[in-house]
Amino acid sequence: MKNFKLENNLIDVENWPKIASVFLRGNRKAVHLDSLKSQEYNEAVMESWEKEAVLRALAPEKIKFHFGFATKNSVQYFKPEFETDFKFAVRLGPSDINFFALSKNFEDKILLEVIEITTIDDEKYKDLTLI
């Protein structure tokens, strides 16, 4: 077997940029999605998830990025673009999850941070974008 990384000297950090991500434990009390049920059913299940994570994507300058998540069964990203220095919320379901911010050009560095784990009805975040 040929080792592509060694043959092409691609071992260093420059050839393996990092993707901004945060790992969060799931809310074990939340109802699980059911792949055998309709999209409407699963949307209603997600709407029932009361815990949310408030996140912020930061960079030294404005950078366009896509937001996504990875669980043990799925990796997905959201098609609409966002711009850094953006604070938003995501619901937490029963499964552990990695959220990530992927810069549009794959090269720009972004920091994704967790500001707080709270509930969906927290007045402090009533005007925050929920993704």
Secondary structure, 3 states (H helix, E strand, C coil): CCCHHHHCCCCCHHHCCCCEEEEECCCCCCCCCCCCCCHHHHHHHHHHCCEEEEEEEECCCCCEEEEEEECCCCEEECCCCEECCEEEEEECCCCCEEEEEEECCCCCCCEEEEEEEEECCCHHHCCCEEC
